[in-house]
Amino acid sequence: MTSAIVPLPSAGLVRRESRVASRALARLEAETQLKLAEIEQAAEIQAGKADAIFSVGRRVMHGVALTSQVEQQLGALVPFAATKLQDLSNIISLVAAEVVLDTPRRLPR
């Protein structure tokens, strides 16, 4: 078995390799921070879209409830109009449901 003597690298070469490694690590850290910021931004946008949909949904549910209440009250006052009032209330509810369904499509991508 022969043993060969391996010369140690000069101090200048070690320092240069250390600087290169440090720069590479700094670049990786910067890229990681940028990717995390992009992920957080995407999450905020999605949460904002969900909030918009929930807001529209709450308003529509409130409006449908009020419409139903008015329909019942007017139907009690004018029984002959009850069927027509119910039809109108159903139409209003369906159109309002379409608004809720259309909301995600109207939000920016």
Secondary structure as a PSIPRED ss2 file (coil, helix, strand):
# PSIPRED VFORMAT (PSIPRED V4.0)

   1 M C   1.000  0.000  0.000
   2 T C   1.000  0.000  0.000
   3 S C   1.000  0.000  0.000
   4 A C   1.000  0.000  0.000
   5 I C   1.000  0.000  0.000
   6 V C   1.000  0.000  0.000
   7 P C   1.000  0.000  0.000
   8 L C   1.000  0.000  0.000
   9 P C   1.000  0.000  0.000
  10 S C   1.000  0.000  0.000
  11 A H   0.000  1.000  0.000
  12 G H   0.000  1.000  0.000
  13 L H   0.000  1.000  0.000
  14 V H   0.000  1.000  0.000
  15 R H   0.000  1.000  0.000
  16 R H   0.000  1.000  0.000
  17 E H   0.000  1.000  0.000
  18 S H   0.000  1.000  0.000
  19 R H   0.000  1.000  0.000
  20 V H   0.000  1.000  0.000
  21 A H   0.000  1.000  0.000
  22 S H   0.000  1.000  0.000
  23 R H   0.000  1.000  0.000
  24 A H   0.000  1.000  0.000
  25 L H   0.000  1.000  0.000
  26 A H   0.000  1.000  0.000
  27 R H   0.000  1.000  0.000
  28 L H   0.000  1.000  0.000
  29 E H   0.000  1.000  0.000
  30 A H   0.000  1.000  0.000
  31 E H   0.000  1.000  0.000
  32 T H   0.000  1.000  0.000
  33 Q H   0.000  1.000  0.000
  34 L H   0.000  1.000  0.000
  35 K H   0.000  1.000  0.000
  36 L H   0.000  1.000  0.000
  37 A H   0.000  1.000  0.000
  38 E H   0.000  1.000  0.000
  39 I H   0.000  1.000  0.000
  40 E H   0.000  1.000  0.000
  41 Q H   0.000  1.000  0.000
  42 A H   0.000  1.000  0.000
  43 A H   0.000  1.000  0.000
  44 E H   0.000  1.000  0.000
  45 I H   0.000  1.000  0.000
  46 Q H   0.000  1.000  0.000
  47 A H   0.000  1.000  0.000
  48 G H   0.000  1.000  0.000
  49 K H   0.000  1.000  0.000
  50 A H   0.000  1.000  0.000
  51 D H   0.000  1.000  0.000
  52 A H   0.000  1.000  0.000
  53 I H   0.000  1.000  0.000
  54 F H   0.000  1.000  0.000
  55 S H   0.000  1.000  0.000
  56 V H   0.000  1.000  0.000
  57 G H   0.000  1.000  0.000
  58 R H   0.000  1.000  0.000
  59 R H   0.000  1.000  0.000
  60 V H   0.000  1.000  0.000
  61 M H   0.000  1.000  0.000
  62 H H   0.000  1.000  0.000
  63 G H   0.000  1.000  0.000
  64 V H   0.000  1.000  0.000
  65 A H   0.000  1.000  0.000
  66 L H   0.000  1.000  0.000
  67 T H   0.000  1.000  0.000
  68 S H   0.000  1.000  0.000
  69 Q H   0.000  1.000  0.000
  70 V H   0.000  1.000  0.000
  71 E H   0.000  1.000  0.000
  72 Q H   0.000  1.000  0.000
  73 Q H   0.000  1.000  0.000
  74 L H   0.000  1.000  0.000
  75 G H   0.000  1.000  0.000
  76 A H   0.000  1.000  0.000
  77 L H   0.000  1.000  0.000
  78 V C   1.000  0.000  0.000
  79 P H   0.000  1.000  0.000
  80 F H   0.000  1.000  0.000
  81 A H   0.000  1.000  0.000
  82 A H   0.000  1.000  0.000
  83 T H   0.000  1.000  0.000
  84 K H   0.000  1.000  0.000
  85 L H   0.000  1.000  0.000
  86 Q H   0.000  1.000  0.000
  87 D H   0.000  1.000  0.000
  88 L H   0.000  1.000  0.000
  89 S H   0.000  1.000  0.000
  90 N H   0.000  1.000  0.000
  91 I H   0.000  1.000  0.000
  92 I H   0.000  1.000  0.000
  93 S H   0.000  1.000  0.000
  94 L H   0.000  1.000  0.000
  95 V H   0.000  1.000  0.000
  96 A H   0.000  1.000  0.000
  97 A H   0.000  1.000  0.000
  98 E H   0.000  1.000  0.000
  99 V H   0.000  1.000  0.000
 100 V H   0.000  1.000  0.000
 101 L H   0.000  1.000  0.000
 102 D H   0.000  1.000  0.000
 103 T H   0.000  1.000  0.000
 104 P H   0.000  1.000  0.000
 105 R H   0.000  1.000  0.000
 106 R H   0.000  1.000  0.000
 107 L C   1.000  0.000  0.000
 108 P C   1.000  0.000  0.000
 109 R C   1.000  0.000  0.000
